[in-house]
């Protein structure tokens, strides 16, 4: 007999959960505990276990996200009609939505199941029923109605698309979203010199120029105590970058980075750029098996352009990945052109979403296009022989 259970805290999760989640740090209880203790105020976490008899065969992370109209679109220059349009979209979408996955990180980190004697369609049907139960639970305990349900983020080759008919039957629509920028590390790269040898002249010169622009700025890694001591300043630098985003659904709390370091230890790394004993920029990394996941960063605008802080961060992330024998670096979304100049390639992704209001659900495609316009950018090819990368 297949059944599901809903958990509202990692303390309730059965111990065999991690046995299913060995492949993905973002589904393991250490990460979930870190996120639960330092989630944005707009996000609440729930966990679903799917059982065959008494055996755990599937897991899912569900985030209830409270969308506030004033927070969705950041202030930016533009015509009055665009401002009115954005305001209208915000009012339609505001409220509570359920995200099957992790809104704070790019990628499919929301669910997993054992496919032994349990089909993907069967898993999804059970998950849909569990989501309905969760909606009832939220209505009962929080007095909130769910406006939309979102499954994120899937690559073209992901098996989930084999169940597209199931999504369609349940009223979901598939939408293409901005690609994930991913760099596959060549097995020939043992250090940054090997990487540089594969760059063409233009991008090798660009690398050297970026390093020269750092001048007296030095890179260092923070200990747990240092993260705690500098939490306020790190948060200030993070907000400086975050608030410039055209569209955003959350803001991290100030203690987020310390809580992650506390719970994840060596799986979570914090690096800073320092000038005259002052932190002028930082970036964070999550170590996910053979994949290096770039996380949140921040910097001081006064040094960003003249010292090329962001580009140097991308290079340092790559250096860490090479030196620690990772196979892949996930650079995530945003700033796609500059990430491609380092060697990252865009990997198309899509989501499945439905609105609980049938009328809005019918026009969701048009609304989503307005929210998520296709970005025009030029992909760079920094290598001498691009076909090898």
N, C-alpha and C positions, 0 to 999 in steps of 0.2 A: 504494500500500500504506500503510495506516494503522498507525502504531506509536507507542509511548510511551517516554520516557526519564525516569529518576529522577535528580534532582540533590540533593546533601546540603549544598550551599553556594551562595551567590549568585555566587561566583567561577567556578562551573561553568556557570552559566546562559548560553545562547547570546545574542549581542548583539541578535538580532531580537526577543527577549522584550519589550523596552520598546515596540517598534512595535505589538504587540498590546495593551499595557497603557496606552496614552496617555490613556484615559478615566478611569483610576482610580489615584491616588497609591499606594493600598494594595497594588497589584500591581506597582508599578514597583520596579526594583532598588535605588534609593536608599532607599526606605522599608524594603524587605526586608532590606537590609544593616544599617540602623539597628536593626531589630527583632532580627535574628540576633545582633547584638553586645550586645544588652541585653534578651534575652528572660527571662521568669521561669524559675527553675530547673526548674519542672515542665513546660516546653514546649520541644520540639525541632522544628526546621523542616525541611521537605522541599519540593521543587519538582518538578512534573511537566510536561514538555513533550510535546505530542502532535503528531506529524508526519504529513503526507501526502506520501509519498516523502521528500524532504529539506526540505520546506517546513514551518515551524512554523505550525500552524493552531489550536492550543489550549494553554492554560496553566492550572495549578492550584497553589494554595498548600495544603499539607497540614501540619497541626500534630499532632505526637504529644504528647498531654497525659497526664502522670502524675498521677492523682487519688489523693490521700492521704486516708484516712478522717478523720484528725484535722483536716484543713484545710477540708473541704467545708462543714460547718455551723459557723458561729461560735457561741460561747457566748451563750445568751440565756435569759431567764426563760421558764418554761413548765412544763407538767405532766411528771411522770415518764414517762408513757406516750409522750408526744411525743419525749422524749429517747431513749427506747428505740427508737422507730420511726426516728428520724433516724440512729441508730447502725446499725440494720439496713440502711437504704438505703445508707449510706456503705460498708458492707462489701460489698454487692452490686455497687456501681458502682466501687469502688476498683480501681486498676490502670491499664493503658494504653489510651487511646482515640485514634482518629484523627479529627481535625476537618478537614473540607474547608472552609476559611475561616479566619477570624482570631478566635480566642477573646478577644483583648484589645480588640476593638472591635466595636461593634454594626453590623450590616449585612452584605450579601452582597459580600464582598471576597475570595472564594476561587477563582473560576474565570472563564474567558472563552474563547470560541472564535469563529472566523470561520465564519459560516453559509453561506458560498459553497461549494456542492457538498459540504457536510458538515452533516448533520442534528443536531439536539440529541440525539436518541436515540442516534445513532452516537457522538457525543462522550461521552455518559454511559457507554455500554457500554465504550468504550475506557478511560475513567477508572476504571470499576469494575475492569477487568482490571489497570490500573496499580496500583490500591490493593491488590489481591491480591498483586501482585509486591512492593509495599512491605512488606506484612505479612511476607512470606517473608524479605525483606532485614533487617527489624528482628529477626526471630526468629534469624536467622543471626548478625548482628553484635552485637545487644544482649541476646540470650537472653530476649526479652520477647514475650509473646503479647498480641494486641490484643483487648480486651474488647468494644469498641463502635465504631461508625463514625457520624459526625454530619456532615450537610450543613447549614450555617447561612448567613444568615438571609434569608428570602425574603418579599417583599411579596405581597399578594394578586394583583396584576396581573403579577407576574413570569412570564416564559414557561416557567420551569422546571416549573410545575405542569401544562403540557401533556404532560410526560413522567411523570406520576404513576404510570401503569401500569408503566413501567420500574422505578421505585422499588419498587413493590409486588411485582413479579416477583423482585426481589433481596432481599426480606424487610424493606424499610424501612417505617416508619410515619410519617405526617405528624402533627406536633403544633403547636398554636398556642402561641406564647410571648408574653411581655410586649411591648407595642407600642413602636415607635421614635417618639420625640417629635420632630417636624420642624416647623420654622417656615419658611414660604415668604415671602420678603421682597417686599413690595409694590413695584412699579416706581415708585410715587409717593413712596416714602421716600428722600429724598436725605440726610437727617440725622435725629437723634433727635427733633428738634422735629416733623418730619413724622409720625413714629411716634406721638408723644404726642398729636398732634392727632386721630389715629384712635382713641385710647383713650376709653372712656367715663369719666365723672367718677370713679367708684369706683377704677378702676385707674390713672388719671392721678394721683389723690391718693396711691395706694399707691406709685407710682414716686417721687414727690417725698418721701414720708416715708422711703422706703428710702435715698434719696440723703442726706437730712438726718441719718440715723442713722450715716452713715459718719464724721461729725464731722471730725476732723483726719486721718483715714486717707486716704492718697494712692495712686493707681494708677501703676505704672511697668512698663516692659517690660525684661526682662533681656537682656543681651548673652550671648554664648557664654561668655566668661570669668566673668561673674557667676553663670551657671548652675553652672559648675564649682566656683566658690568657695563656693556655698551649697548644694551637692548634699545634704549631710547634713541640713541643716535642711528643705529641700524634701521630702526623703524622710520625715522625721519627721512633717511635716504631712500628706503623702499617706497614711501608715500610720494616722494618727489617724482618717481618714475610711474607708479601706479595711477596716480590721479591724472596723468596725461593721456591715458587710454581713452579712445573715443567711446567705447562701450565696455561696461564692467558690471559684474553682478555681485561683487563682494569686496571687502577690504579686510585684510588680515588684522588680528589683534596684535598689540605691541609685544606680548610675550611669546608670539608664535615661534620665532627662531630658537629661542632658548628652550622652549618645551620640546621642539623637535630634536635638539641636541641632547637634551636630558633623556629622552625616551629611546632615541635611535643610535646615540653614541657615534661609532665610526662609520655607520651607514649614512650619516648626515654630516656634511663638511661645510664649513663657513670660511671663506677666504676674503681678505681685505686688501685694498690698495691704500698705502699709507704715505703721506707726505708731511715731513716735519712733525712726526708723532701724532698726526691727525688722520682719521679714517675718511677718505674722500670717495670711496666706492667699495662695494662688496658684492659677492655672488655666492650662491649656495648650490650644492650638488647632493643628489641622492644616489646611493650605490645599489643598483637593482640587478643582482646577479652579474651577467656579462654585459649589461646595459648601464651606461652612465646617463642619468637623467638630470638635465639642468633644471634648476628650480628658480626661486625668486632672487632678484638682485636689486641694487639701488646705487645711485651715484649723485655726486654734487655737480650741478649744471656748469659751474665755473670751470670744471676740469674735464668734463665729458668731451667737448669738441677738441680743445687744444691738445689734450693728452690722449685722445682716442681711447678713452677708458672702455667703452663698450666693445670695440673691436679687439682690444687687448684681452678683455675677459673671455671672448670667444676662443682666442688662441690659447689662453691658459687652461680653459676647460678641455680643449683638445689635448694639450700637453699632459694633463692629469690622466685622461683616458688612455693615451698611448703608454705612458709610464706604468700604469697599473693594469695593463693587459685587458682592457675592455674591448669588446668587439664592435660596439655601436654607441654612438652618442646621440641622445634625443635632445635637439635644440628647441623643440616645440614650435609654436606658432609665433607670429609677429616678426617684424624686421627680416623678412624672408630673403631679400636681396643681399643684405650684408652677410647673412648666415650662409647663403650659397657661395659667397666669395671666399669663405673659409673651406668649403667643400661639401657642405650639407646639401642634400637633394630633397625636393618636395615630394612627399608621399600623400596622395589624395586620401581624404577621409570623408565619412558621411555619418549622419545621425538619423535616428528614427524618433519622430515626435508626434504627439497628438494633443489637441486642446479638448477639454471636456465639454466645451460649448460647441454643439454641432455646426452652428453658423460660422463661428470663428475658425473652427477646424477646416471648414470648406474653403476659406480664403487664406489659410495659414501659409501656403506657398508664396503668395504675394507679400504677405507681412514679413516672412523670413528673408525674402530677397532684399527688402528695404533695410532690414536689420543687419544683413550679412552680405553686403555688396562684394562682388568679385574684385579683388585687388589687382591692379595692373602693375606688374613689376618684371624686371628683366633678370632672368636666371644667369648667374655667372658660372664659368667653368675654369677654375684656377689651375687645373692640372695639365701637364704636358700631354698626357694621353688620357683624356676624359673617359674613353670607353672602358678603362680599367676600374673606374670608380663609380 
